[in-house]
Amino acid sequence: MLDKALLASIAQQMMSSSTVNVNGKPVPVRRTSRHRLRTLPFTMDGREYEAIEQNPEKPSRWGELAREGHQVVQFKDAESNRQRR
């Protein structure tokens, strides 16, 4: 089961800081090389996940929200490569 409170906390910290506190451990926020989007790999319940800032250049509904100034973060299960928004 996903810990929605933890995911919300990670998203909020990731968009406003260069380090995120995940389960009491500081994890640095990185940037992608091409679009300079924020990313953060982390572990939750023994599984690897990655938080990714939404690319505002994408023509999707999520990209439109990012263009409007909303802070949109996607969460990807690194093992199965499935995304959750």
DSSP file (Angstrom, degrees, kcal/mol; ACC not computed):
  #  RESIDUE AA STRUCTURE BP1 BP2  ACC     N-H-->O    O-->H-N    N-H-->O    O-->H-N    TCO  KAPPA ALPHA  PHI   PSI    X-CA   Y-CA   Z-CA
    1    1 A M              0   0    0      0, 0.0     2,-0.2     0, 0.0     0, 0.0   0.000 360.0 360.0 360.0 134.3    0.0    0.0    0.0
    2    2 A L        -     0   0    0      1,-0.1     2,-1.2     2,-0.0     3,-0.1  -0.536 360.0-131.6 -76.1 137.3    1.3    3.4   -0.9
    3    3 A D     >  -     0   0    0     -2,-0.2     4,-2.3     1,-0.2     3,-0.2  -0.756  24.1-173.3 -87.9  94.2    1.9    5.9    1.9
    4    4 A K  H  > S+     0   0    0     -2,-1.2     4,-2.4     1,-0.2     5,-0.2   0.829  81.1  55.4 -62.8 -34.0    0.1    8.9    0.4
    5    5 A A  H  > S+     0   0    0      2,-0.2     4,-2.1     1,-0.2    -1,-0.2   0.906 109.4  47.1 -65.3 -40.9    1.3   11.2    3.2
    6    6 A L  H  > S+     0   0    0     -3,-0.2     4,-2.6     2,-0.2    -2,-0.2   0.918 112.1  50.0 -66.1 -43.3    4.9   10.3    2.6
    7    7 A L  H  X S+     0   0    0     -4,-2.3     4,-2.5     1,-0.2    -2,-0.2   0.911 111.1  48.9 -62.4 -42.2    4.5   10.8   -1.2
    8    8 A A  H  X S+     0   0    0     -4,-2.4     4,-2.4     2,-0.2    -1,-0.2   0.903 112.0  49.4 -63.1 -41.3    2.9   14.2   -0.7
    9    9 A S  H  X S+     0   0    0     -4,-2.1     4,-2.6     2,-0.2     5,-0.2   0.912 111.0  49.2 -64.4 -43.2    5.7   15.2    1.7
   10   10 A I  H  X S+     0   0    0     -4,-2.6     4,-2.8     2,-0.2    -2,-0.2   0.930 111.9  48.7 -61.6 -46.2    8.4   14.1   -0.8
   11   11 A A  H  X S+     0   0    0     -4,-2.5     4,-1.7     2,-0.2    -2,-0.2   0.920 113.4  46.5 -61.4 -45.4    6.7   16.0   -3.7
   12   12 A Q  H  X S+     0   0    0     -4,-2.4     4,-0.6     1,-0.2    -2,-0.2   0.930 116.4  43.5 -64.9 -46.2    6.4   19.2   -1.6
   13   13 A Q  H >X S+     0   0    0     -4,-2.6     4,-1.4     1,-0.2     3,-0.9   0.893 110.6  56.5 -65.3 -40.0   10.0   19.0   -0.3
   14   14 A M  H 3< S+     0   0    0     -4,-2.8    -1,-0.2     1,-0.3    -2,-0.2   0.863 106.8  48.7 -62.2 -37.3   11.4   18.1   -3.7
   15   15 A M  H 3< S+     0   0    0     -4,-1.7    -1,-0.3     1,-0.2    -2,-0.2   0.606 122.0  33.0 -80.0 -11.4    9.9   21.2   -5.4
   16   16 A S  H << S+     0   0    0     -3,-0.9     2,-0.3    -4,-0.6    -2,-0.2   0.421 116.2  42.1-125.0   0.9   11.2   23.6   -2.8
   17   17 A S     <  -     0   0    0     -4,-1.4    -1,-0.1    -3,-0.2     3,-0.1  -0.946  63.9-131.2-146.4 162.9   14.5   22.2   -1.6
   18   18 A S  S    S+     0   0    0     -2,-0.3    11,-2.7     1,-0.1     2,-0.4   0.510  97.9  45.8 -93.2  -5.9   17.7   20.6   -2.8
   19   19 A T  E     -A   28   0A   0      9,-0.3     2,-0.4    -6,-0.2    -1,-0.1  -1.000  69.8-157.0-137.7 138.2   17.5   17.8   -0.2
   20   20 A V  E     -A   27   0A   0      7,-3.0     7,-2.9    -2,-0.4     2,-0.8  -0.940  16.0-134.2-117.1 136.3   14.4   15.7    0.8
   21   21 A N  E     -A   26   0A   0     -2,-0.4     2,-0.6     5,-0.2    -8,-0.1  -0.809  27.4-179.1 -89.3 109.9   14.0   13.9    4.2
   22   22 A V  E >  S-A   25   0A   0      3,-2.9     3,-1.6    -2,-0.8    21,-0.1  -0.942  71.9 -26.1-115.0 111.2   12.7   10.4    3.4
   23   23 A N  T 3  S-     0   0    0     -2,-0.6    -1,-0.2     1,-0.3    -2,-0.0   0.873 127.7 -48.1  52.7  41.7   12.1    8.3    6.5
   24   24 A G  T 3  S+     0   0    0      1,-0.2    -1,-0.3    -3,-0.0    -3,-0.1   0.461 118.8 107.6  83.3   1.3   14.6   10.3    8.5
   25   25 A K  E <   -A   22   0A   0     -3,-1.6    -3,-2.9     2,-0.0     2,-0.4  -0.941  68.9-126.3-115.1 131.8   17.4   10.1    5.8
   26   26 A P  E     -A   21   0A   0      0, 0.0    -5,-0.2     0, 0.0    -7,-0.0  -0.605  26.8-172.4 -76.3 131.7   18.4   13.1    3.7
   27   27 A V  E     -A   20   0A   0     -7,-2.9    -7,-3.0    -2,-0.4     2,-0.1  -0.992  21.7-124.8-125.4 125.9   18.3   12.3   -0.1
   28   28 A P  E     -A   19   0A   0      0, 0.0     2,-0.5     0, 0.0    -9,-0.3  -0.441  18.4-127.4 -73.3 141.8   19.6   14.9   -2.6
   29   29 A V        -     0   0    0    -11,-2.7     2,-0.2    -2,-0.1    11,-0.2  -0.754  29.7-161.8 -84.9 128.9   17.4   16.1   -5.4
   30   30 A R  E     -B   39   0B   0      9,-2.6     9,-2.7    -2,-0.5     2,-0.4  -0.609   9.5-132.2-106.2 169.8   19.0   15.7   -8.8
   31   31 A R  E     -B   38   0B   0      7,-0.2     7,-0.2    -2,-0.2     2,-0.1  -0.954  22.1-115.0-121.5 142.8   18.3   17.3  -12.1
   32   32 A T     >  -     0   0    0      5,-2.3     4,-0.8    -2,-0.4     7,-0.0  -0.425  23.8-128.0 -71.1 152.9   17.9   15.5  -15.5
   33   33 A S  T  4 S+     0   0    0      2,-0.1    -1,-0.1     1,-0.1    -2,-0.0   0.856  98.9  40.8 -73.1 -35.1   20.6   16.4  -18.0
   34   34 A R  T  4 S+     0   0    0      1,-0.1    -1,-0.1     3,-0.0    -2,-0.0   0.962 131.9  13.7 -83.5 -53.0   18.3   17.3  -20.9
   35   35 A H  T  4 S-     0   0    0      2,-0.1    -2,-0.1    20,-0.0    -1,-0.1   0.436  92.0-125.1-106.2  -1.5   15.4   19.3  -19.5
   36   36 A R     <  +     0   0    0     -4,-0.8     2,-0.2     1,-0.2    -3,-0.1   0.826  51.2 163.4  60.3  34.2   16.8   20.0  -16.0
   37   37 A L        -     0   0    0      1,-0.1    -5,-2.3    16,-0.1     2,-0.2  -0.569  42.5-106.5 -81.4 147.1   13.7   18.5  -14.3
   38   38 A R  E     +B   31   0B   0     -7,-0.2    15,-2.7    -2,-0.2     2,-0.3  -0.523  41.5 179.1 -74.5 138.3   14.0   17.5  -10.6
   39   39 A T  E     -BC  30  52B   0     -9,-2.7    -9,-2.6    13,-0.2    13,-0.2  -0.972  11.6-173.4-137.4 154.3   14.2   13.8   -9.8
   40   40 A L  E     - C   0  51B   0     11,-2.1    11,-2.7    -2,-0.3     2,-0.3  -0.853  10.9-154.9-151.2 109.9   14.6   11.9   -6.6
   41   41 A P  E     + C   0  50B   0      0, 0.0     2,-0.3     0, 0.0     9,-0.2  -0.686  30.2 159.6 -81.7 139.8   15.2    8.2   -6.2
   42   42 A F  E     - C   0  49B   0      7,-2.5     7,-3.2    -2,-0.3     2,-0.4  -0.975  35.9-121.5-154.3 165.2   13.9    6.8   -2.9
   43   43 A T  E     + C   0  48B   0     -2,-0.3     2,-0.4     5,-0.2     5,-0.2  -0.930  24.8 176.2-114.5 135.6   12.9    3.6   -1.1
   44   44 A M  E >  S- C   0  47B   0      3,-2.4     3,-1.7    -2,-0.4    -2,-0.0  -0.974  73.0 -11.8-140.3 123.9    9.5    3.0    0.4
   45   45 A D  T 3  S-     0   0    0     -2,-0.4     3,-0.1     1,-0.3    -1,-0.1   0.852 128.5 -55.0  55.1  37.9    8.4   -0.3    2.0
   46   46 A G  T 3  S+     0   0    0      1,-0.2     2,-0.3     0, 0.0    -1,-0.3   0.492 115.8 110.4  79.2   2.6   11.4   -2.1    0.5
   47   47 A R  E <   -C   44   0B   0     -3,-1.7    -3,-2.4    31,-0.0     2,-0.4  -0.850  67.6-121.3-112.2 149.2   10.7   -1.0   -3.1
   48   48 A E  E     +C   43   0B   0     -2,-0.3    30,-1.8    -5,-0.2    31,-0.7  -0.743  35.7 172.5 -90.2 131.5   12.6    1.5   -5.2
   49   49 A Y  E     -CD  42  77B   0     -7,-3.2    -7,-2.5    -2,-0.4     2,-0.4  -0.863  20.0-148.6-130.0 165.0   10.7    4.5   -6.5
   50   50 A E  E     -CD  41  76B   0     26,-2.1    26,-3.1    -2,-0.3     2,-0.4  -0.987   6.5-149.5-138.3 129.6   11.6    7.7   -8.4
   51   51 A A  E     -CD  40  75B   0    -11,-2.7   -11,-2.1    -2,-0.4     2,-0.4  -0.832  20.4-171.9 -94.9 134.1    9.8   11.1   -8.1
   52   52 A I  E     -CD  39  74B   0     22,-2.9    22,-3.2    -2,-0.4   -13,-0.2  -0.993  23.2-124.9-133.9 128.1   10.0   13.1  -11.3
   53   53 A E  E     - D   0  73B   0    -15,-2.7    20,-0.2    -2,-0.4     2,-0.2  -0.464  40.4-104.5 -66.4 139.7    8.9   16.7  -11.8
   54   54 A Q        -     0   0    0     18,-2.9    18,-0.2    -2,-0.1   -16,-0.1  -0.474  28.5-122.7 -69.7 134.0    6.4   17.1  -14.7
   55   55 A N    >   -     0   0    0     -2,-0.2     3,-1.4     1,-0.1    11,-0.1  -0.681  15.6-155.3 -76.1 115.8    7.8   18.4  -18.0
   56   56 A P  T 3  S+     0   0    0      0, 0.0    11,-0.2     0, 0.0    -1,-0.1   0.651  88.2  68.0 -69.7 -13.0    5.7   21.5  -18.8
   57   57 A E  T 3  S+     0   0    0      9,-0.1     6,-0.1     2,-0.1     7,-0.1   0.597  76.3 103.9 -80.9 -10.4    6.6   21.2  -22.5
   58   58 A K  S <  S-     0   0    0     -3,-1.4    -4,-0.0     1,-0.1     0, 0.0  -0.476  74.2-133.7 -73.4 142.5    4.5   17.9  -22.8
   59   59 A P  S    S+     0   0    0      0, 0.0    -1,-0.1     0, 0.0     2,-0.1   0.125  70.3 109.1 -85.0  24.0    1.1   18.4  -24.5
   60   60 A S  S  > S-     0   0    0      1,-0.1     4,-2.2     0, 0.0     5,-0.1  -0.369  87.0-103.1 -92.0 174.2   -0.7   16.4  -21.9
   61   61 A R  H  > S+     0   0    0      1,-0.2     4,-2.0     2,-0.2     5,-0.1   0.881 125.0  51.7 -60.7 -38.9   -3.2   17.5  -19.2
   62   62 A W  H  > S+     0   0    0      2,-0.2     4,-2.0     1,-0.2    -1,-0.2   0.881 108.5  50.3 -68.0 -38.8   -0.3   17.2  -16.7
   63   63 A G  H  > S+     0   0    0      2,-0.2     4,-2.3     1,-0.2    -1,-0.2   0.874 108.5  53.3 -64.4 -38.1    2.0   19.3  -18.8
   64   64 A E  H  X S+     0   0    0     -4,-2.2     4,-1.8     2,-0.2    -2,-0.2   0.910 107.7  50.0 -63.6 -42.2   -0.8   21.9  -19.1
   65   65 A L  H  <>S+     0   0    0     -4,-2.0     5,-2.3     1,-0.2     4,-0.3   0.910 110.6  50.1 -62.1 -41.2   -1.1   22.1  -15.3
   66   66 A A  H ><5S+     0   0    0     -4,-2.0     3,-1.3     1,-0.2    -2,-0.2   0.890 108.5  52.3 -64.3 -39.1    2.7   22.5  -15.0
   67   67 A R  H 3<5S+     0   0    0     -4,-2.3    -1,-0.2     1,-0.3    -2,-0.2   0.839 104.3  57.4 -64.2 -32.4    2.6   25.3  -17.6
   68   68 A E  T 3<5S-     0   0    0     -4,-1.8    -1,-0.3    -5,-0.2    -2,-0.2   0.506 128.5 -98.3 -76.7  -3.9   -0.1   27.0  -15.5
   69   69 A G  T < 5S+     0   0    0     -3,-1.3    -3,-0.2     1,-0.3     2,-0.1   0.421  77.2 139.5 103.5  -1.2    2.3   27.0  -12.6
   70   70 A H      < -     0   0    0     -5,-2.3     2,-0.9    -6,-0.2    -1,-0.3  -0.475  55.7-123.6 -73.1 148.2    1.1   24.0  -10.7
   71   71 A Q        -     0   0    0     -2,-0.1     2,-0.5   -18,-0.0    -1,-0.1  -0.832  35.4-177.0 -96.0 104.9    3.7   21.8   -9.2
   72   72 A V        -     0   0    0     -2,-0.9   -18,-2.9   -18,-0.2     2,-0.4  -0.892   4.9-175.7-109.1 128.0    3.1   18.3  -10.6
   73   73 A V  E     -D   53   0B   0     -2,-0.5     2,-0.3   -20,-0.2   -20,-0.2  -0.986  10.5-153.7-125.5 132.6    5.2   15.3   -9.6
   74   74 A Q  E     -D   52   0B   0    -22,-3.2   -22,-2.9    -2,-0.4     2,-0.5  -0.788   7.6-147.9 -99.5 147.2    5.0   11.8  -11.0
   75   75 A F  E     -DE  51  84B   0      9,-4.1     9,-3.5    -2,-0.3     2,-0.5  -0.976  13.2-165.5-117.4 126.8    6.0    8.8   -9.0
   76   76 A K  E     -DE  50  83B   0    -26,-3.1   -26,-2.1    -2,-0.5     2,-0.8  -0.936  22.0-132.8-116.2 130.3    7.5    5.8  -10.9
   77   77 A D  E  >> -DE  49  82B   0      5,-3.0     4,-2.4    -2,-0.5     5,-0.6  -0.724  20.5-155.5 -74.8 112.0    7.9    2.3   -9.5
   78   78 A A  T  45S+     0   0    0    -30,-1.8    -1,-0.2    -2,-0.8   -29,-0.2   0.785  86.9  52.8 -66.6 -27.6   11.5    1.7  -10.6
   79   79 A E  T  45S+     0   0    0    -31,-0.7    -1,-0.2     1,-0.2   -30,-0.1   0.922 124.6  23.0 -75.1 -44.9   11.1   -2.1  -10.6
   80   80 A S  T  45S-     0   0    0      2,-0.1    -2,-0.2    -3,-0.0    -1,-0.2   0.570  97.6-131.3 -97.7 -10.2    8.1   -2.3  -12.8
   81   81 A N  T  <5 +     0   0    0     -4,-2.4     2,-0.3     1,-0.2    -3,-0.2   0.733  55.7 147.2  65.0  24.8    8.6    1.1  -14.5
   82   82 A R  E   < -E   77   0B   0     -5,-0.6    -5,-3.0     2,-0.0     2,-0.3  -0.733  39.4-138.5 -91.5 141.0    4.9    2.0  -13.8
   83   83 A Q  E     -E   76   0B   0     -2,-0.3     2,-0.4    -7,-0.2    -7,-0.3  -0.755  15.9-171.8-102.2 147.0    4.1    5.7  -13.2
   84   84 A R  E      E   75   0B   0     -9,-3.5    -9,-4.1    -2,-0.3    -2,-0.0  -0.999 360.0 360.0-132.2 134.8    1.7    7.1  -10.6
   85   85 A R              0   0    0     -2,-0.4   -12,-0.2   -11,-0.2    -1,-0.1   0.394 360.0 360.0-107.8 360.0    0.6   10.8  -10.5
